[in-house]
Amino acid sequence: MPREMESASAAAEPVELEKPVGSDEKVDFDEDNDPEETMEEEYEYEEVEEEEEEEVIEEEVEEEVEEEEEDADAGKSGDMQIEDEDEKKKHAELLALPPHGSEVYIGGIPHDASEHDLRDFCQSIGEVTEVRIMKGKDSSENKGFAFVTFRNVELASKAIDKLNNTEFKGKKIRCSTSQAKYRLFIGNIPRNWGSEDLQKVVSEVGPGVTGVELVKDMKNSSNNRGFAFIEYHNHKCAEYSRQKMTNPNFKLGTNAPTVSWADPRNVDSSGASQVKAVYVKNLPRNVTQDQLKKLFEHHGRITKVVVPPAKPGQEKNRIGFVHFAERSSAMKALKNTEKYELDGDH
């Protein structure tokens, strides 16, 4: 194991009020009352009355302050309820959209075809909920392909069978299942978490979680390997949760997770076979993302580097995640013979 603070090692893992009380003093009501004493007594009573008035005013002020605080708290509570209602409404809208597998890729369409033309063409199969024709940034013409979303998976499958290799406005088109992204990769998960722990958190973040694949540690079955794949009802649900979880304030326990799209290709293969991120440990406390990128970029194109903030007491053992564009590049970085050097140390 490389020395602490001196080396960066790659592991095969992807890289949390009261009124005044009356006086007991007695007043002398003898007939021979001294005028001076009477004046003193009257004076004393006047003082008491003034004190009573002052305290009543104070009570009224305090009551007003309390009422204002209650109104403010009620306002905050109302705002939270509105936010909660807005969230619930948004979640319901996302869940009402067609599920993953309902979108069809259509290639070879004429460059002058409109969304209206394509919708009319595809509605011969069944209900179409959305048509997206891809266009160039500086061109009014389309790129020759589009994505059509049907109400359900069955209609999408039927469209592929019936419309593939048919003619649309004089051109033969190609139809296939769209590779829409609906799976997220999450890294830097607490090692002692189980699938239920992760399921609870991600389900609270956004709607439509249909599957949680938390990769287990083969050497220690009670731990996970620090990463997982989350499947969603559709792309929109996944995108909604991705944006929420990439917020710097979002944590898994005390860990700042890395969140990205999972590779949509080979979706039926095991999760581990799609990992393109390298987990790096034993990093110096002052390591930067640029340093880590330069250290690994000779293996292939790097799409992202993440260095989570160090936990208290663990500043000497920083960790990082290096995301490659291709899995083969990540595998090169994991060779046992590979040596990495930072600040002149191996």
KASULVEN-V363680 format. One record per residue. RES is the residue in one letter. PSI is psi in degrees with one decimal (NA if undefined). D_LAST is the distance of its C-alpha to the last C-alpha in Angstrom with 2 decimals. Layout:
res: [RES RES]
psi: [PSI PSI]
d_last: [D_LAST D_LAST]
This chain:
res: [M P R E M E S A S A A A E P V E L E K P V G S D E K V D F D E D N D P E E T M E E E Y E Y E E V E E E E E E E V I E E E V E E E V E E E E E D A D A G K S G D M Q I E D E D E K K K H A E L L A L P P H G S E V Y I G G I P H D A S E H D L R D F C Q S I G E V T E V R I M K G K D S S E N K G F A F V T F R N V E L A S K A I D K L N N T E F K G K K I R C S T S Q A K Y R L F I G N I P R N W G S E D L Q K V V S E V G P G V T G V E L V K D M K N S S N N R G F A F I E Y H N H K C A E Y S R Q K M T N P N F K L G T N A P T V S W A D P R N V D S S G A S Q V K A V Y V K N L P R N V T Q D Q L K K L F E H H G R I T K V V V P P A K P G Q E K N R I G F V H F A E R S S A M K A L K N T E K Y E L D G D H]
psi: [127.6 152.7 149.5 137.1 -3.3 -20.5 158.9 120.0 141.2 133.9 159.7 53.4 150.2 131.1 NA NA 118.6 156.3 154.8 140.2 134.7 149.2 148.5 0.6 131.7 146.6 134.5 116.9 23.3 152.1 -30.6 45.9 135.6 128.3 -38.0 -41.1 -40.2 -40.5 -40.5 -42.0 -43.6 -38.7 -42.8 -40.6 -36.8 -40.3 -43.4 -41.9 -39.7 -41.0 -40.9 -42.7 -43.2 -44.1 -35.2 -42.4 -43.8 -40.9 -43.0 -40.2 -45.2 -40.1 -38.2 -42.4 -44.0 -41.0 -39.7 -42.5 -40.7 -40.1 -40.4 -44.6 -40.1 -36.6 -43.8 -44.4 -39.8 -41.5 -42.6 -39.6 -38.9 -44.6 -44.2 -42.0 -39.6 -40.8 -46.5 -40.9 -43.2 -43.5 -43.2 -38.6 -42.1 -40.5 -23.0 -13.6 155.7 149.6 168.3 139.8 -3.8 -3.8 136.5 133.9 131.2 116.9 159.6 18.1 151.3 147.8 -15.5 7.1 142.8 166.5 -35.2 -43.3 -47.4 -36.4 -46.3 -38.6 -43.4 -21.2 -5.0 -20.8 -40.8 -170.2 127.1 126.9 -22.9 142.9 126.3 109.5 126.0 127.1 154.8 156.1 -39.1 25.1 143.0 -16.7 151.1 170.3 3.2 7.6 162.7 170.0 126.8 125.9 126.0 170.3 -30.9 175.6 -37.4 -43.3 -36.9 -42.9 -40.0 -39.0 -40.6 -42.2 -42.0 -31.5 -17.4 132.2 21.4 171.3 136.8 111.8 42.8 0.7 141.8 130.6 159.8 134.6 137.0 167.6 132.4 141.1 50.4 140.2 127.5 9.1 137.8 144.4 130.4 124.8 172.1 42.1 137.3 131.0 -23.5 4.5 147.8 175.5 -36.0 -39.2 -45.8 -40.7 -42.6 -44.6 -50.9 -29.0 -28.3 -25.7 -46.0 168.3 167.4 21.0 120.0 -13.2 142.1 116.8 94.4 115.7 124.0 152.9 117.4 -25.9 -25.1 98.0 -17.3 -9.2 161.6 174.4 9.0 5.0 161.3 167.2 130.3 126.3 144.3 163.6 -39.0 178.9 -40.5 -38.9 -43.2 -42.3 -39.7 -47.2 -36.1 -43.7 -38.7 -42.5 -13.7 -1.0 130.8 -23.9 -10.8 133.1 151.8 96.8 -115.7 1.1 139.4 108.0 160.4 131.5 128.4 172.3 139.0 154.2 120.3 -13.2 152.8 47.9 -18.0 -6.5 169.5 152.5 -39.8 -30.2 -10.1 -0.7 127.5 16.7 140.7 130.3 124.6 131.4 178.7 37.9 149.4 154.7 -27.0 19.1 146.5 164.5 -37.9 -40.7 -44.1 -37.1 -44.6 -30.8 -32.6 -8.8 -15.1 -10.4 -22.3 177.3 129.8 130.5 -26.5 145.4 130.3 128.0 96.4 151.0 143.5 142.4 150.6 128.3 -5.8 26.1 -23.7 -12.2 67.7 154.1 164.4 167.7 128.3 116.6 122.7 157.5 -32.2 144.4 -35.5 -34.0 -39.5 -39.4 -34.9 -39.2 -15.5 5.4 136.3 -26.0 -6.5 132.6 137.4 144.3 130.7 129.7 34.1 -0.6 147.0 NA]
d_last: [11.26 7.73 8.54 10.63 10.01 6.36 5.21 7.67 9.44 12.61 15.78 19.08 20.58 21.45 19.35 32.08 71.15 73.94 77.43 78.73 80.61 84.27 85.37 87.63 89.63 93.36 95.65 99.09 101.77 104.73 107.45 107.13 103.64 102.73 101.95 99.04 97.60 98.15 96.28 93.39 93.27 93.36 90.64 88.49 89.02 88.08 84.79 84.07 84.89 82.53 79.75 80.43 80.25 76.95 75.42 76.72 75.11 71.81 72.10 72.71 69.70 67.46 68.82 68.13 64.52 64.09 65.64 63.31 60.26 61.61 62.16 58.60 57.21 59.50 58.25 54.61 55.56 57.48 54.54 52.30 54.99 55.25 51.49 51.62 54.57 52.85 49.80 52.12 53.98 50.84 49.61 53.04 53.04 49.69 50.85 54.12 52.38 52.32 49.60 46.71 48.16 51.15 49.84 50.71 49.22 52.04 51.36 53.76 55.89 57.96 56.42 59.46 59.41 59.43 58.16 61.82 62.51 59.62 60.47 64.07 62.96 60.65 63.01 65.17 62.68 62.56 61.39 58.72 56.84 54.71 54.44 51.56 52.02 48.97 49.84 48.14 47.32 49.84 52.31 55.10 54.85 52.73 49.94 51.97 50.53 50.89 50.14 53.10 52.91 55.65 56.84 55.25 53.29 56.52 57.84 54.59 54.75 58.40 57.68 55.18 57.77 60.70 59.30 56.79 58.20 61.18 62.42 61.87 63.85 64.24 60.62 59.13 56.34 53.44 52.69 49.75 47.93 45.84 42.10 42.27 39.22 40.05 36.87 34.01 30.43 29.28 25.76 24.41 27.47 27.67 26.82 30.08 32.31 34.85 36.51 39.43 37.32 35.78 39.19 40.85 38.52 38.45 42.23 42.85 40.90 42.94 45.57 45.63 42.79 43.79 40.77 37.54 35.02 32.41 29.98 29.86 27.02 28.02 26.48 28.20 31.40 31.99 28.98 28.24 25.07 25.07 26.89 30.47 33.01 36.21 39.34 42.14 45.84 45.27 43.09 44.70 43.91 40.26 40.00 41.72 39.26 36.22 37.38 38.00 34.61 32.65 34.31 31.77 34.10 33.93 32.01 31.67 32.24 29.78 27.28 27.25 27.39 26.44 29.63 30.30 32.72 32.24 32.75 36.56 36.48 36.91 37.97 39.33 36.11 33.86 31.70 28.44 29.26 29.31 25.94 24.06 21.62 18.12 17.26 13.75 12.97 10.91 10.81 11.34 15.11 15.72 14.05 16.68 18.02 17.81 14.08 13.67 16.36 14.96 11.70 14.06 17.28 17.03 17.92 21.18 23.12 21.88 24.82 23.35 20.31 20.99 19.21 21.77 22.60 21.05 23.55 25.01 23.13 19.97 18.62 15.42 14.70 15.36 15.88 16.70 18.66 18.41 21.86 22.47 25.94 25.99 25.01 24.05 21.23 19.95 20.21 18.16 15.24 15.67 15.38 13.91 12.55 10.59 6.82 5.83 4.47 6.73 8.57 6.81 3.78 0.00]
